[in-house]
Amino acid sequence: MTIPRRAALAGALALTATACSSGRPDSPSKGGSSHLVKTAMGDVRVKEHPQRVVVLDTAELDSAITLGVKPAGATHADVASGFLGYLPKDKVAGIKDVGAVMSPSLESVAALRPDLILTSKVRHGDKYAELSKIAPTVMSETTGYPWKQNFQLHALALGKAAEAKRITDEYGAHVRELMARLGGPAKAAALKVNVVRFVEGADIRIYGRKNYIATILADVDLGRPAVVDKAKDGFSYDVSPERIDLADADVIFHTTYGDPAKAKATQTLGSALWKGLPAVRAGRAHAVDDQLWIQGIGYGAATAILGELGELLPR
């Protein structure tokens, strides 16, 4: 951080000092009742119904919008559209862009005078001290796999417990409806499904059981091929284009992050090895939206994914 940037941030923090609490448990929320929220960084006292919320990652943005809260500010994902494209345009219109997910502008955050900041320790734990001087900062431990628990944390911080129950109940109903359309749990479990992600600058990922999309597949009781159990830390089993045959399954969903050529998607999807996979030959390999299936990480995205599964899975 340069000296001018430090000065700018100090000035912005000074402006917000009278409008925001420090986020410490013993710091009362200004202008109304408050409650304690247990976070990855300890107990944080939060205003009962925060009005100016800043979210610093895609999961937190999905949670806020799904719960009926339009944030004052949000970070942008590394996509051309800024905010993820599956989000309704009217729901993100007017949200101030406060920088990239991994490098938010603290000056921009402070300038919005938030009364709550939502993020995770894995993303911004190193910035917690500065963020908590701007506003009470609620951090989950990590993102992705524990998204349902994180959603409950976001709902608690936002004072939206009733809305959270309605959303989770509706999601459960959608899951049961999809399972019924597939013929019940036994038939769903007999259908082996893989998710493959082509990532610019990395090997091809065959997703394991401990990630966001895997939890949705598990909710519907869909079967998974044995290869997913080779995933490192349960997240993904990474392969080269020459080993894409390991991704074979009854149904394959694939996404691409970044430039398709640099992500090896163009090379792999055009290869004889890919085209020879039984799922591909049977028309059961489907390109799906990376922003929705991988990056969204919330009930808004999950509900839309269930809809796509209903359309794409064989019955």
VENKA-V450817 format. One record per residue. N is the residue number from 1. RES is the residue in one small letter. PHI is phi in whole degrees, 0 to 359 (* if undefined). Layout:
N:RES:PHI + N:RES:PHI
This chain:
1:m:* + 2:t:280 + 3:i:299 + 4:p:301 + 5:r:293 + 6:r:300 + 7:a:295 + 8:a:296 + 9:l:294 + 10:a:300 + 11:g:295 + 12:a:295 + 13:l:296 + 14:a:297 + 15:l:296 + 16:t:270 + 17:a:302 + 18:t:276 + 19:a:261 + 20:c:231 + 21:s:281 + 22:s:282 + 23:g:89 + 24:r:281 + 25:p:303 + 26:d:268 + 27:s:258 + 28:p:293 + 29:s:285 + 30:k:281 + 31:g:78 + 32:g:143 + 33:s:286 + 34:s:213 + 35:h:214 + 36:l:272 + 37:v:238 + 38:k:278 + 39:t:234 + 40:a:295 + 41:m:252 + 42:g:106 + 43:d:290 + 44:v:232 + 45:r:272 + 46:v:237 + 47:k:305 + 48:e:303 + 49:h:227 + 50:p:300 + 51:q:253 + 52:r:239 + 53:v:253 + 54:v:242 + 55:v:245 + 56:l:245 + 57:d:204 + 58:t:292 + 59:a:297 + 60:e:293 + 61:l:292 + 62:d:300 + 63:s:301 + 64:a:300 + 65:i:295 + 66:t:297 + 67:l:275 + 68:g:85 + 69:v:249 + 70:k:267 + 71:p:297 + 72:a:287 + 73:g:212 + 74:a:205 + 75:t:282 + 76:h:257 + 77:a:281 + 78:d:277 + 79:v:224 + 80:a:299 + 81:s:281 + 82:g:81 + 83:f:285 + 84:l:303 + 85:g:292 + 86:y:285 + 87:l:288 + 88:p:302 + 89:k:302 + 90:d:290 + 91:k:280 + 92:v:257 + 93:a:299 + 94:g:90 + 95:i:285 + 96:k:285 + 97:d:281 + 98:v:253 + 99:g:114 + 100:a:286 + 101:v:307 + 102:m:275 + 103:s:217 + 104:p:295 + 105:s:276 + 106:l:293 + 107:e:296 + 108:s:295 + 109:v:298 + 110:a:297 + 111:a:297 + 112:l:278 + 113:r:50 + 114:p:289 + 115:d:252 + 116:l:198 + 117:i:237 + 118:l:245 + 119:t:195 + 120:s:228 + 121:k:296 + 122:v:297 + 123:r:273 + 124:h:225 + 125:g:303 + 126:d:288 + 127:k:253 + 128:y:300 + 129:a:301 + 130:e:289 + 131:l:296 + 132:s:288 + 133:k:282 + 134:i:278 + 135:a:195 + 136:p:307 + 137:t:243 + 138:v:257 + 139:m:243 + 140:s:281 + 141:e:292 + 142:t:211 + 143:t:233 + 144:g:83 + 145:y:308 + 146:p:273 + 147:w:298 + 148:k:290 + 149:q:295 + 150:n:297 + 151:f:300 + 152:q:296 + 153:l:297 + 154:h:299 + 155:a:297 + 156:l:297 + 157:a:296 + 158:l:276 + 159:g:70 + 160:k:236 + 161:a:297 + 162:a:296 + 163:e:296 + 164:a:297 + 165:k:296 + 166:r:299 + 167:i:294 + 168:t:291 + 169:d:296 + 170:e:294 + 171:y:297 + 172:g:301 + 173:a:295 + 174:h:295 + 175:v:298 + 176:r:296 + 177:e:296 + 178:l:294 + 179:m:299 + 180:a:296 + 181:r:294 + 182:l:277 + 183:g:101 + 184:g:102 + 185:p:302 + 186:a:295 + 187:k:291 + 188:a:298 + 189:a:293 + 190:a:283 + 191:l:268 + 192:k:271 + 193:v:236 + 194:n:239 + 195:v:239 + 196:v:243 + 197:r:237 + 198:f:269 + 199:v:236 + 200:e:302 + 201:g:83 + 202:a:215 + 203:d:289 + 204:i:285 + 205:r:256 + 206:i:262 + 207:y:287 + 208:g:274 + 209:r:260 + 210:k:248 + 211:n:202 + 212:y:303 + 213:i:295 + 214:a:297 + 215:t:294 + 216:i:290 + 217:l:299 + 218:a:293 + 219:d:301 + 220:v:271 + 221:d:63 + 222:l:290 + 223:g:286 + 224:r:229 + 225:p:293 + 226:a:299 + 227:v:301 + 228:v:295 + 229:d:282 + 230:k:271 + 231:a:299 + 232:k:293 + 233:d:55 + 234:g:79 + 235:f:276 + 236:s:206 + 237:y:252 + 238:d:264 + 239:v:225 + 240:s:270 + 241:p:304 + 242:e:287 + 243:r:242 + 244:i:293 + 245:d:298 + 246:l:292 + 247:a:275 + 248:d:301 + 249:a:196 + 250:d:296 + 251:v:224 + 252:i:237 + 253:f:252 + 254:h:227 + 255:t:232 + 256:t:228 + 257:y:247 + 258:g:93 + 259:d:290 + 260:p:303 + 261:a:292 + 262:k:288 + 263:a:273 + 264:k:69 + 265:a:290 + 266:t:301 + 267:q:297 + 268:t:289 + 269:l:291 + 270:g:264 + 271:s:278 + 272:a:295 + 273:l:296 + 274:w:294 + 275:k:295 + 276:g:273 + 277:l:296 + 278:p:306 + 279:a:296 + 280:v:291 + 281:r:297 + 282:a:273 + 283:g:74 + 284:r:248 + 285:a:246 + 286:h:234 + 287:a:282 + 288:v:232 + 289:d:284 + 290:d:298 + 291:q:298 + 292:l:281 + 293:w:283 + 294:i:245 + 295:q:267 + 296:g:295 + 297:i:56 + 298:g:194 + 299:y:291 + 300:g:297 + 301:a:294 + 302:a:299 + 303:t:296 + 304:a:294 + 305:i:296 + 306:l:303 + 307:g:298 + 308:e:290 + 309:l:299 + 310:g:298 + 311:e:279 + 312:l:261 + 313:l:283 + 314:p:290 + 315:r:237
